[in-house]
Amino acid sequence: TDSGGAKAVLGHLKKGGLVAAVIDQDTRVDSVMVPFFGIPAKTPSAVVSMALRLNVPITTAFSARRPDG
């Protein structure tokens, strides 16, 4: 993990900015095991840790491929 990047994100959040994070499973960073379609998968925890520390809200978004493109 790039600590300079994390510091920049924290600074941006402290100023009231928004941060979007694309998260993947089974990475090699600090993670927690969560069920992913019923199978345990390592999921990065840094974004949630920062949000909890700064008491900022988290929302989720999903994309889905549609038949019409």
Backbone as a chain_set.jsonl record, in Angstrom:
{"seq": "TDSGGAKAVLGHLKKGGLVAAVIDQDTRVDSVMVPFFGIPAKTPSAVVSMALRLNVPITTAFSARRPDG", "coords": {"N": [[0.838, -1.185, 0.0], [0.517, 2.228, -0.764], [1.6, 4.612, 1.304], [1.68, 7.369, 1.017], [-0.384, 7.83, -0.787], [-2.568, 7.024, 0.768], [-2.464, 8.985, 2.757], [-3.082, 11.225, 1.237], [-5.717, 10.64, 0.506], [-6.942, 10.592, 3.05], [-6.548, 13.285, 3.79], [-8.097, 14.567, 1.84], [-10.663, 13.595, 2.485], [-10.94, 14.71, 5.037], [-11.266, 17.352, 4.371], [-13.808, 17.349, 3.469], [-14.214, 16.152, 1.049], [-15.121, 13.802, -1.579], [-14.609, 10.304, -2.033], [-14.02, 7.687, -4.234], [-13.85, 4.191, -4.441], [-12.668, 1.358, -6.025], [-13.033, -1.915, -5.387], [-11.495, -5.062, -5.081], [-11.491, -8.626, -4.634], [-9.391, -10.956, -2.808], [-6.798, -9.745, -2.744], [-3.429, -8.592, -2.026], [-3.26, -7.013, 0.278], [-3.964, -5.481, 3.54], [-6.665, -7.204, 4.77], [-10.029, -8.495, 5.255], [-11.916, -11.458, 5.823], [-14.747, -12.118, 3.936], [-18.014, -13.276, 2.96], [-18.392, -14.078, -0.425], [-20.551, -14.535, -2.782], [-21.138, -16.793, -1.296], [-18.656, -17.914, -0.845], [-15.758, -17.684, 1.083], [-13.753, -14.764, 0.858], [-10.802, -12.786, 0.667], [-11.051, -9.411, 1.445], [-10.195, -6.086, 0.896], [-9.634, -3.775, 3.601], [-9.002, -1.127, 4.135], [-10.4, 1.2, 3.198], [-12.814, 1.158, 4.626], [-11.8, 1.278, 7.228], [-10.645, 3.866, 7.226], [-12.967, 5.433, 6.837], [-14.415, 4.84, 9.157], [-12.668, 5.839, 11.095], [-12.715, 8.574, 10.543], [-15.359, 9.113, 10.75], [-17.09, 9.26, 8.491], [-19.66, 8.907, 6.01], [-20.448, 5.855, 4.219], [-21.31, 4.574, 1.075], [-22.657, 2.203, -1.204], [-22.222, 1.073, -4.577], [-23.211, -0.51, -7.557], [-22.537, -2.09, -10.641], [-24.081, -3.391, -13.55], [-24.091, -5.534, -16.298], [-26.101, -5.029, -19.076], [-28.485, -6.504, -21.337], [-28.904, -4.86, -23.578], [-26.6, -3.481, -23.847]], "CA": [[0.0, 0.0, 0.0], [1.238, 3.49, -0.844], [1.166, 5.427, 2.441], [1.447, 8.72, 0.524], [-1.731, 7.836, -1.348], [-3.52, 6.971, 1.887], [-2.461, 10.309, 3.397], [-3.808, 12.138, 0.353], [-7.147, 10.314, 0.632], [-7.379, 11.074, 4.361], [-6.62, 14.746, 3.735], [-9.245, 14.926, 1.002], [-11.873, 13.332, 3.271], [-11.01, 15.69, 6.137], [-11.731, 18.612, 3.78], [-15.187, 17.169, 3.029], [-14.233, 15.623, -0.304], [-15.651, 12.464, -1.843], [-13.633, 9.329, -2.517], [-14.586, 6.465, -4.804], [-12.871, 3.103, -4.398], [-13.038, 0.118, -6.699], [-12.441, -2.933, -4.519], [-11.48, -6.415, -5.614], [-11.227, -9.622, -3.608], [-8.155, -11.745, -2.842], [-5.614, -8.932, -3.006], [-2.349, -8.819, -1.056], [-3.231, -5.908, 1.237], [-4.72, -5.801, 4.753], [-7.998, -7.631, 4.348], [-10.872, -9.316, 6.131], [-12.628, -12.487, 5.057], [-16.19, -11.908, 3.837], [-18.592, -14.187, 1.973], [-18.588, -13.558, -1.772], [-21.351, -15.602, -3.39], [-21.058, -17.966, -0.433], [-17.281, -18.389, -0.719], [-14.935, -16.679, 1.786], [-12.756, -14.089, 0.018], [-10.131, -11.663, 1.309], [-11.534, -8.143, 0.919], [-9.441, -4.996, 1.518], [-10.355, -3.102, 4.683], [-8.49, 0.228, 4.367], [-11.419, 2.234, 2.964], [-13.741, 1.133, 5.763], [-11.052, 1.759, 8.393], [-10.56, 5.336, 7.129], [-14.301, 6.004, 7.034], [-14.753, 4.727, 10.58], [-11.804, 6.743, 11.869], [-13.125, 9.954, 10.285], [-16.814, 9.2, 10.908], [-17.709, 9.686, 7.235], [-20.574, 7.871, 5.513], [-20.072, 4.985, 3.102], [-22.418, 4.056, 0.295], [-22.19, 1.241, -2.204], [-22.784, 1.163, -5.919], [-22.953, -1.714, -8.333], [-22.845, -1.992, -12.067], [-24.527, -4.668, -14.114], [-24.139, -5.532, -17.753], [-27.468, -5.212, -19.559], [-28.518, -7.112, -22.68], [-28.883, -3.852, -24.63], [-25.296, -2.839, -23.857]], "C": [[0.878, 1.241, 0.0], [0.758, 4.399, 0.265], [0.949, 6.879, 2.029], [0.059, 8.858, -0.079], [-2.789, 7.826, -0.27], [-3.6, 8.321, 2.587], [-3.231, 11.32, 2.555], [-5.313, 11.906, 0.45], [-7.678, 10.833, 1.967], [-7.52, 12.589, 4.368], [-7.813, 15.228, 2.946], [-10.556, 14.718, 1.763], [-12.039, 14.352, 4.391], [-11.501, 17.048, 5.657], [-13.167, 18.509, 3.278], [-15.312, 16.614, 1.623], [-14.84, 14.226, -0.377], [-14.535, 11.575, -2.37], [-14.395, 8.126, -3.056], [-13.491, 5.403, -4.803], [-13.44, 1.885, -5.109], [-12.294, -0.987, -5.96], [-12.558, -4.299, -5.179], [-11.186, -7.37, -4.459], [-9.883, -10.302, -3.866], [-6.937, -10.943, -3.297], [-4.58, -9.196, -1.921], [-2.175, -7.637, -0.116], [-3.992, -6.328, 2.483], [-6.167, -6.049, 4.379], [-8.745, -8.338, 5.462], [-11.577, -10.33, 5.242], [-14.128, -12.189, 5.1], [-16.746, -12.893, 2.816], [-18.828, -13.471, 0.646], [-19.252, -14.667, -2.567], [-21.177, -16.911, -2.622], [-19.663, -18.532, -0.242], [-16.458, -17.319, -0.005], [-13.862, -16.102, 0.859], [-12.133, -12.951, 0.814], [-10.587, -10.374, 0.637], [-10.812, -7.007, 1.637], [-10.282, -4.197, 2.515], [-9.954, -1.646, 4.88], [-9.561, 1.307, 4.216], [-12.392, 2.311, 4.143], [-13.045, 1.655, 7.021], [-10.952, 3.282, 8.396], [-11.904, 5.981, 7.407], [-14.71, 5.947, 8.498], [-13.94, 5.708, 11.414], [-12.255, 8.19, 11.734], [-14.62, 10.178, 10.452], [-17.484, 9.783, 9.661], [-18.593, 8.559, 6.715], [-19.974, 7.078, 4.352], [-21.357, 4.586, 2.389], [-21.849, 3.081, -0.735], [-22.868, 1.5, -3.54], [-22.383, -0.099, -6.662], [-23.235, -1.422, -9.789], [-23.242, -3.38, -12.559], [-24.582, -4.531, -15.621], [-25.583, -5.835, -18.188], [-27.442, -5.776, -20.974], [-28.415, -6.088, -23.814], [-27.57, -3.064, -24.665], [-25.192, -1.709, -22.902]], "O": [[1.886, 1.284, 0.705], [-0.359, 4.912, 0.203], [0.117, 7.563, 2.625], [-0.601, 9.883, 0.096], [-3.793, 8.532, -0.369], [-4.686, 8.757, 2.97], [-3.946, 12.168, 3.089], [-6.093, 12.858, 0.473], [-8.745, 11.447, 2.014], [-8.499, 13.121, 4.892], [-8.473, 16.191, 3.336], [-11.454, 15.558, 1.7], [-13.151, 14.806, 4.663], [-12.083, 17.811, 6.428], [-13.696, 19.471, 2.72], [-16.406, 16.606, 1.059], [-15.041, 13.563, 0.641], [-13.63, 12.039, -3.064], [-15.305, 7.613, -2.405], [-12.34, 5.691, -5.129], [-14.554, 1.444, -4.825], [-11.064, -0.99, -5.914], [-13.588, -4.642, -5.758], [-10.681, -6.949, -3.419], [-9.323, -10.238, -4.96], [-6.15, -11.4, -4.126], [-4.845, -9.956, -0.989], [-1.049, -7.298, 0.246], [-4.601, -7.398, 2.507], [-6.813, -5.211, 3.751], [-8.165, -8.726, 6.476], [-11.804, -10.085, 4.057], [-14.705, -12.028, 6.175], [-16.03, -13.306, 1.904], [-19.4, -12.381, 0.613], [-18.598, -15.625, -2.978], [-21.082, -17.987, -3.211], [-19.498, -19.533, 0.455], [-16.453, -16.164, -0.433], [-13.158, -16.838, 0.169], [-12.823, -12.237, 1.542], [-10.523, -10.248, -0.586], [-10.813, -6.964, 2.868], [-11.475, -3.974, 2.307], [-10.532, -0.98, 5.738], [-9.621, 2.233, 5.025], [-12.745, 3.399, 4.598], [-13.648, 2.397, 7.796], [-11.148, 3.92, 9.431], [-11.977, 6.971, 8.135], [-15.287, 6.9, 9.021], [-14.467, 6.334, 12.334], [-12.187, 8.954, 12.697], [-15.1, 11.303, 10.312], [-18.328, 10.674, 9.753], [-18.307, 7.385, 6.951], [-19.117, 7.565, 3.614], [-22.368, 4.296, 3.028], [-20.67, 3.155, -1.08], [-23.954, 2.076, -3.605], [-21.325, -0.674, -6.406], [-24.084, -0.592, -10.115], [-22.787, -4.399, -12.039], [-25.064, -3.529, -16.15], [-26.196, -6.789, -17.71], [-26.489, -5.551, -21.72], [-27.9, -6.401, -24.887], [-27.44, -2.099, -25.418], [-24.141, -1.075, -22.808]]}, "num_chains": 1, "name": "protein.A"}
